[in-house]
Amino acid sequence: MNRSLIHAPVFHIMLAAAAVMSPAIGWGAEQPQPVSSGDLKQLQGELETQKRLLDEQAKALREQANQLQGQQSILQEQRQQLDSLRSLFYGDGVRPTAAPSGRSPKVPVVYSIGGNVGATDNGGVSKAQQQTQQPAQGGTAAPVQKPASEGRPDIPGEALASQGGVLTPPGTVILEPSFDYSYNTDNRVLLEGVTIVPGITIGTTDIRKVNESLQTYAMTLRGGITKRLEADVRVPYVRSNQSTTARAVGAITDTVTDSNGSGLGDVEVGAHYQVNDGTEGWPFFIANVRYKTTTGKSPFEVPVDPNTGVELSQPTGSGFQSWEPSVTLIYPSDPVVFFSNLRFIHNVGKTVTLQPSPGTGGVPFTTNLHPGDGFGGSVGMGFGINERASFSLGYEHTHIMQTTQGGQPIAGSSFDLASYNFGFAYKISQWVSANLAFSVGATSAAPDTRIIVRVPVRLQVF
């Protein structure tokens, strides 16, 4: 029997049931009516509105992206300025990253070949560091650093070069030609005679006006010995000019005497040692020592007019050896760095030949003369303008104690030297930079004005 015939009634029954149930379950529902033109236009209008809203949102996103890019550029410029400051104080290499407490830690640096050309021994700006290193971002690992003992801070004070503070890495030599010009005007009253009561003198009274200008051309050689020790030598050539205008009391004419001198000055050698690494919130401490020779012409070797006591030529040296130990303190505090220096000057006395007072008819005599020792200090701050330029401000003061002759102090021989200093530094290339510094005298014994130009050239020996 055919199996399909048996199941045929069942199939028809199922079709009939489906027809009955179709209204309930949606089968056999009416076909959808065509959409009218009005509905279509309304739908198109809604689509256009949505499209316009999407275009406005896309435009707003593009504007926000441009603003974000501009803010990133500004942030990058500020980061480069901060990096230039850090390079000024740390040298070439990685930058310090933010400490958990929010205070910038003082970390060591990694030197690249060529080192920090910057602004010689008192402030430099390293661009090579900014091109190769960036501060570590949150959650990312900082670049590998050298041990803390290799941190090398710099002093940003062009007029305070003698304070030390710039440590040259081993294998690097710096040649630094420089020009130093100073000018000073001094009024002097010389009394030769006997004072019987205060204010009344029997003898000669001489009033003098002295104009002095000093030009010093020097070559400094500086090099790193170890990671913490540096040595330098400075060889100066001096040109000195002095014009003395004298008039005795009661005279109606002036006597003008011009004198000059030139030649090798007093050669100086120095050493600088970095005591600590500047971590844990401590400032950097640099120990310095400088020795000055007597290679220049001594003031006791120049001829003197026996009638007026005026020097007929000018010396090029001080005539006395001296030792100058000092300690330099450097404390970075973004966006500036503070620095100070404390020093002691010991002048070595010796036996010299002195000329007799003018008009007395005496003869030259020998005596032991010991220039007064001195002590002083300085304070200042440096600021990096960008990755190439920086400037500094500072104040320096030194007190020189009384000179002794034959073991006895000479009354009125102590004096003070003080000056206001400010300087600028500009990095010309990776190997050469230029520095310009100014100093204005704050006491009568200090030069009225002083201008210093330095052009350090860095050489990588090995």
C-alpha positions as CSV (number, residue, x, y, z in Angstrom):
1,M,0.0,0.0,0.0
2,N,1.2,3.5,-0.8
3,R,2.4,5.2,2.4
4,S,1.7,8.7,1.0
5,L,-2.0,7.9,0.6
6,I,-2.3,6.8,4.2
7,H,-0.9,10.2,5.4
8,A,-2.8,12.4,2.9
9,P,-5.9,12.9,5.2
10,V,-3.7,13.8,8.1
11,F,-1.9,16.4,5.9
12,H,-5.2,18.0,4.9
13,I,-6.4,18.1,8.5
14,M,-3.2,19.9,9.5
15,L,-3.7,22.5,6.7
16,A,-7.2,23.1,7.9
17,A,-6.0,23.6,11.5
18,A,-3.3,26.0,10.4
19,A,-5.9,28.0,8.5
20,V,-8.0,28.3,11.6
21,M,-5.1,29.3,13.8
22,S,-3.5,31.7,11.3
23,P,-5.3,34.8,12.7
24,A,-3.9,34.1,16.2
25,I,-0.3,33.4,15.2
26,G,0.0,35.8,12.4
27,W,0.0,33.4,9.5
28,G,-1.9,34.4,6.6
29,A,-1.8,38.1,7.7
30,E,-2.6,40.8,5.2
31,Q,0.3,42.0,3.0
32,P,1.7,45.4,4.1
33,Q,0.3,48.4,2.3
34,P,2.7,50.5,0.1
35,V,4.4,53.5,1.8
36,S,2.9,56.8,0.7
37,S,5.1,59.6,-0.7
38,G,4.4,61.8,2.3
39,D,5.8,59.1,4.7
40,L,8.8,58.7,2.4
41,K,9.6,62.4,2.5
42,Q,9.2,62.4,6.3
43,L,11.6,59.5,6.5
44,Q,14.1,61.2,4.2
45,G,13.9,64.4,6.4
46,E,14.7,62.4,9.5
47,L,17.7,60.8,7.7
48,E,19.0,64.2,6.7
49,T,18.7,65.5,10.2
50,Q,20.6,62.5,11.6
51,K,23.3,63.0,8.9
52,R,23.6,66.7,9.8
53,L,24.0,65.8,13.5
54,L,26.7,63.3,12.6
55,D,28.5,65.8,10.5
56,E,28.4,68.4,13.4
57,Q,29.7,65.8,15.8
58,A,32.5,64.8,13.4
59,K,33.5,68.5,13.1
60,A,33.5,68.9,16.8
61,L,35.7,65.9,17.2
62,R,38.1,67.3,14.6
63,E,38.3,70.6,16.5
64,Q,38.9,68.8,19.7
65,A,41.7,66.8,18.1
66,N,43.3,70.0,16.8
67,Q,43.0,71.6,20.3
68,L,44.5,68.4,21.8
69,Q,47.4,68.5,19.3
70,G,48.0,72.2,20.1
71,Q,48.0,71.4,23.8
72,Q,50.5,68.5,23.2
73,S,52.8,70.9,21.3
74,I,52.6,73.4,24.2
75,L,53.3,70.6,26.7
76,Q,56.2,69.4,24.6
77,E,57.7,73.0,24.5
78,Q,57.3,73.3,28.3
79,R,58.9,69.8,28.7
80,Q,61.8,70.9,26.5
81,Q,62.3,74.0,28.6
82,L,62.3,71.9,31.8
83,D,64.7,69.5,30.1
84,S,67.0,72.4,29.2
85,L,67.1,73.5,32.8
86,R,67.8,69.9,34.0
87,S,70.6,69.6,31.4
88,L,72.0,72.9,32.8
89,F,72.3,71.3,36.2
90,Y,72.8,67.6,35.4
91,G,74.7,67.4,32.2
92,D,73.8,65.2,29.2
93,G,71.7,62.1,29.6
94,V,68.3,61.1,31.1
95,R,66.1,63.5,32.9
96,P,64.9,63.2,36.4
97,T,61.3,61.9,36.7
98,A,58.7,63.0,39.1
99,A,58.9,61.6,42.6
100,P,55.8,60.1,44.3
101,S,55.7,63.0,46.7
102,G,55.5,65.5,43.9
103,R,59.1,66.8,44.5
104,S,61.6,66.4,41.6
105,P,64.3,64.1,42.7
106,K,68.0,64.8,41.9
107,V,69.1,61.8,39.9
108,P,72.4,61.1,38.1
109,V,72.7,61.5,34.4
110,V,74.1,59.6,31.4
111,Y,76.6,61.4,29.3
112,S,76.5,61.0,25.5
113,I,79.6,61.4,23.4
114,G,80.5,65.1,23.3
115,G,78.8,65.8,26.6
116,N,77.0,68.9,27.6
117,V,78.4,71.8,25.6
118,G,76.1,74.2,27.3
119,A,77.4,77.5,28.8
120,T,80.9,76.6,29.9
121,D,81.6,76.3,33.6
122,N,78.7,78.4,34.7
123,G,75.6,77.4,33.0
124,G,75.0,75.4,29.9
125,V,72.1,74.2,28.0
126,S,72.2,70.7,26.4
127,K,70.2,70.1,23.3
128,A,71.6,66.7,22.5
129,Q,69.9,65.4,25.7
130,Q,66.5,66.8,24.6
131,Q,66.8,65.1,21.3
132,T,67.6,61.7,22.7
133,Q,65.8,61.5,26.0
134,Q,62.4,62.4,27.4
135,P,61.0,62.2,31.0
136,A,59.5,58.9,31.8
137,Q,55.7,58.9,31.5
138,G,53.4,57.4,34.1
139,G,53.5,53.6,34.1
140,T,56.5,53.4,31.7
141,A,60.0,52.4,32.7
142,A,62.6,55.2,32.9
143,P,65.8,54.9,30.8
144,V,68.7,53.1,32.3
145,Q,70.8,55.4,34.4
146,K,74.4,55.4,35.7
147,P,75.2,55.1,39.3
148,A,74.4,58.1,41.5
149,S,78.0,59.0,41.9
150,E,78.1,60.2,38.3
151,G,75.6,63.0,38.7
152,R,77.4,66.2,37.4
153,P,75.7,69.5,38.2
154,D,76.6,72.8,36.6
155,I,76.6,76.3,38.0
156,P,74.7,78.9,36.0
157,G,76.7,82.0,36.8
158,E,78.9,83.3,34.1
159,A,80.5,86.1,36.3
160,L,81.2,83.5,39.1
161,A,83.3,81.0,37.2
162,S,85.9,80.8,40.0
163,Q,83.4,79.0,42.2
164,G,83.7,75.8,40.3
165,G,80.8,73.4,40.0
166,V,81.1,72.2,36.4
167,L,82.6,68.7,36.3
168,T,83.9,67.5,33.0
169,P,83.5,63.8,32.4
170,P,86.6,61.6,31.9
171,G,87.9,61.6,28.3
172,T,86.6,65.1,27.6
173,V,88.7,68.2,27.3
174,I,87.4,71.8,27.2
175,L,89.4,74.7,25.6
176,E,88.0,78.0,26.7
177,P,89.4,81.3,25.3
178,S,88.1,84.3,27.2
179,F,88.3,88.1,27.3
180,D,87.9,90.0,30.6
181,Y,87.7,93.8,30.7
182,S,87.4,95.8,33.9
183,Y,87.4,99.6,34.5
184,N,87.8,101.5,37.7
185,T,88.0,105.1,38.8
186,D,89.4,106.0,42.2
187,N,90.0,109.3,44.1
188,R,92.9,109.2,46.5
189,V,94.2,111.6,49.0
190,L,97.8,111.1,50.0
191,L,99.2,112.8,53.1
192,E,103.0,113.1,53.6
193,G,104.0,114.9,56.8
194,V,103.2,115.1,60.5
195,T,99.8,115.6,62.0
196,I,100.0,117.7,65.1
197,V,96.3,117.8,65.9
198,P,93.4,116.1,64.0
199,G,92.8,117.9,60.8
200,I,96.0,120.0,60.7
201,T,99.0,118.5,58.8
202,I,102.4,119.9,58.3
203,G,103.9,118.6,55.0
204,T,102.6,117.7,51.6
205,T,99.0,117.0,50.7
206,D,98.4,115.4,47.3
207,I,95.0,114.7,45.7
208,R,94.9,112.2,42.9
209,K,92.3,110.8,40.5
210,V,93.3,107.4,39.1
211,N,91.6,105.8,36.0
212,E,92.5,102.1,35.5
213,S,91.5,99.7,32.8
214,L,92.6,96.1,32.7
215,Q,92.3,93.7,29.7
216,T,92.9,90.0,30.3
217,Y,93.1,87.5,27.5
218,A,93.2,84.0,28.9
219,M,93.1,80.4,27.7
220,T,91.7,77.8,30.1
221,L,92.2,74.1,29.7
222,R,89.8,71.9,31.7
223,G,89.5,68.1,31.7
224,G,87.9,65.2,33.7
225,I,90.3,62.9,35.6
226,T,87.7,60.6,37.2
227,K,83.9,60.5,37.4
228,R,84.1,63.0,40.3
229,L,87.3,64.8,39.9
230,E,88.3,67.6,37.4
231,A,91.4,69.7,37.0
232,D,92.0,73.0,35.1
233,V,94.8,75.4,34.3
234,R,94.4,79.1,33.3
235,V,97.1,81.1,31.5
236,P,96.3,84.8,31.2
237,Y,97.9,87.6,29.1
238,V,97.4,91.0,30.7
239,R,97.3,94.5,29.3
240,S,97.0,97.3,32.0
241,N,96.6,101.0,31.6
242,Q,96.5,103.7,34.3
243,S,96.1,107.4,34.1
244,T,96.9,109.4,37.2
245,T,95.9,113.1,37.6
246,A,97.5,114.7,40.7
247,R,97.3,118.1,42.2
248,A,99.0,119.3,45.3
249,V,96.9,121.5,47.6
250,G,97.4,125.1,46.6
251,A,98.6,124.2,43.1
252,I,96.8,125.6,40.1
253,T,97.9,122.9,37.5
254,D,97.4,119.2,37.3
255,T,100.1,116.6,36.7
256,V,99.0,113.8,34.5
257,T,101.0,110.6,34.3
258,D,100.1,107.7,32.0
259,S,101.5,104.3,32.4
260,N,100.9,100.9,31.0
261,G,102.1,97.3,31.1
262,S,101.6,94.0,29.3
263,G,102.8,90.5,29.5
264,L,102.1,87.1,31.1
265,G,99.8,87.2,34.1
266,D,99.6,84.9,37.1
267,V,99.0,81.4,36.0
268,E,96.3,79.5,38.0
269,V,95.6,75.8,38.5
270,G,92.6,74.3,40.2
271,A,90.8,71.1,41.1
272,H,87.1,70.3,41.7
273,Y,85.7,67.3,43.5
274,Q,82.0,66.3,43.7
275,V,81.4,65.3,47.3
276,N,77.9,63.7,47.0
277,D,75.3,62.7,44.4
278,G,72.5,65.1,45.4
279,T,69.9,62.5,46.2
280,E,67.4,62.3,49.1
281,G,66.6,66.0,48.9
282,W,70.2,67.1,49.4
283,P,71.9,69.8,47.4
284,F,75.1,69.0,45.4
285,F,78.4,69.9,47.2
286,I,81.5,70.6,45.2
287,A,84.8,71.0,46.9
288,N,87.3,73.3,45.1
289,V,90.8,74.4,45.5
290,R,92.7,77.0,43.4
291,Y,96.4,78.0,43.5
292,K,97.7,81.2,42.0
293,T,101.3,81.5,41.0
294,T,103.5,84.6,40.6
295,T,104.4,84.3,36.9
296,G,103.3,87.9,36.2
297,K,105.4,91.0,36.9
298,S,105.1,92.0,40.5
299,P,104.1,95.5,41.6
300,F,107.5,95.7,43.4
301,E,109.4,95.2,40.1
302,V,108.0,98.2,38.3
303,P,109.8,101.6,38.4
304,V,108.4,104.4,40.5
305,D,108.7,108.2,40.1
306,P,110.7,109.2,43.2
307,N,109.0,112.6,43.3
308,T,105.4,111.6,43.0
309,G,105.5,108.0,43.9
310,V,103.5,107.1,40.8
311,E,104.3,103.9,39.0
312,L,105.9,104.5,35.6
313,S,104.7,101.1,34.3
314,Q,102.0,98.7,35.3
315,P,102.4,95.2,36.8
316,T,100.7,92.2,35.3
317,G,100.5,90.1,38.5
318,S,99.9,90.5,42.2
319,G,103.4,89.5,43.3
320,F,102.1,87.0,46.0
321,Q,101.1,83.4,45.8
322,S,97.7,82.5,47.1
323,W,95.6,79.4,47.9
324,E,91.8,79.5,47.7
325,P,89.8,76.6,49.0
326,S,86.0,76.8,48.6
327,V,82.8,74.8,48.7
328,T,80.0,75.2,46.2
329,L,76.4,74.3,46.9
330,I,73.9,73.7,44.1
331,Y,70.2,73.1,44.8
332,P,67.9,72.6,41.8
333,S,64.3,73.7,42.3
334,D,62.3,73.8,39.1
335,P,62.1,76.1,37.2
336,V,65.4,77.6,38.7
337,V,68.5,76.4,40.4
338,F,70.0,78.1,43.4
339,F,73.7,78.2,44.0
340,S,76.1,79.6,46.6
341,N,79.8,79.5,47.4
342,L,81.9,79.9,50.6
343,R,85.6,80.5,50.2
344,F,88.7,81.4,52.1
345,I,91.7,83.2,50.5
346,H,95.2,82.7,52.0
347,N,97.9,85.0,50.6
348,V,101.5,83.8,51.2
349,G,103.7,86.6,52.6
350,K,107.3,87.3,51.5
351,T,110.1,89.7,51.9
352,V,109.9,92.6,49.4
353,T,111.7,95.9,48.7
354,L,109.7,99.0,49.3
355,Q,110.4,102.5,47.9
356,P,110.7,105.4,50.3
357,S,107.9,108.0,50.5
358,P,108.2,110.7,47.8
359,G,110.2,113.7,48.8
360,T,111.7,112.2,51.9
361,G,115.1,111.5,50.4
362,G,115.1,108.0,51.9
363,V,116.5,104.8,50.3
364,P,114.7,101.6,49.4
365,F,114.4,99.1,52.2
366,T,113.3,95.5,52.6
367,T,110.6,94.2,54.9
368,N,108.3,91.2,55.3
369,L,104.9,92.0,53.8
370,H,101.9,89.7,54.2
371,P,98.8,90.7,52.3
372,G,95.6,90.2,54.4
373,D,93.8,86.9,54.0
374,G,90.2,87.0,52.9
375,F,86.9,85.2,53.2
376,G,83.7,85.6,51.3
377,G,80.8,84.1,49.5
378,S,78.2,84.5,46.8
379,V,74.6,83.5,46.1
380,G,72.7,83.4,42.9
381,M,70.2,81.7,40.7
382,G,70.1,80.5,37.1
383,F,67.2,80.0,34.7
384,G,67.1,78.2,31.4
385,I,65.1,80.2,28.8
386,N,65.0,77.3,26.2
387,E,67.2,74.4,25.1
388,R,69.9,76.8,23.9
389,A,69.8,80.0,26.0
390,S,70.0,80.7,29.8
391,F,70.7,83.5,32.1
392,S,71.9,84.0,35.7
393,L,71.8,86.5,38.5
394,G,74.2,86.7,41.5
395,Y,75.8,88.7,44.3
396,E,79.4,88.2,45.4
397,H,81.2,89.7,48.5
398,T,84.7,89.2,49.8
399,H,86.4,90.8,52.9
400,I,90.1,91.2,52.9
401,M,91.7,91.6,56.3
402,Q,94.5,93.9,57.3
403,T,97.9,93.6,55.7
404,T,100.9,93.1,58.1
405,Q,104.4,94.6,57.6
406,G,107.1,93.2,59.8
407,G,104.5,91.3,61.8
408,Q,102.5,94.5,62.6
409,P,99.1,95.3,61.0
410,I,98.8,98.3,58.8
411,A,95.9,100.4,59.9
412,G,93.2,101.0,57.4
413,S,94.5,98.3,55.0
414,S,91.4,96.1,55.2
415,F,88.7,96.5,52.5
416,D,85.7,94.8,50.9
417,L,85.1,93.7,47.4
418,A,81.5,93.3,46.3
419,S,79.7,93.1,43.0
420,Y,76.4,92.3,41.3
421,N,76.7,89.8,38.6
422,F,74.5,88.7,35.7
423,G,75.2,86.7,32.6
424,F,73.8,85.1,29.5
425,A,74.8,81.9,27.7
426,Y,73.9,80.6,24.3
427,K,74.7,77.2,22.8
428,I,75.9,77.6,19.2
429,S,76.4,73.9,18.4
430,Q,76.9,70.6,20.1
431,W,80.6,71.5,20.7
432,V,80.7,75.3,21.0
433,S,78.8,77.8,23.2
434,A,79.2,81.5,23.9
435,N,78.9,83.3,27.3
436,L,78.5,87.0,28.1
437,A,78.7,88.2,31.7
438,F,78.6,91.6,33.4
439,S,79.7,92.7,36.9
440,V,78.9,96.0,38.6
441,G,80.9,97.0,41.6
442,A,79.0,97.5,44.9
443,T,82.0,98.8,46.9
444,S,84.6,101.4,46.2
445,A,87.4,98.8,46.1
446,A,85.7,96.7,43.5
447,P,85.9,97.6,39.7
448,D,83.2,99.9,38.6
449,T,82.3,97.6,35.7
450,R,83.5,94.3,34.3
451,I,82.7,92.5,31.1
452,I,83.6,88.8,30.5
453,V,83.3,86.9,27.2
454,R,83.9,83.1,27.0
455,V,83.7,80.7,24.1
456,P,84.3,77.1,25.4
457,V,85.0,74.4,22.9
458,R,84.5,70.8,23.9
459,L,86.7,68.0,22.5
460,Q,86.2,64.3,23.0
461,V,89.6,62.8,23.5
462,F,88.5,59.2,24.2
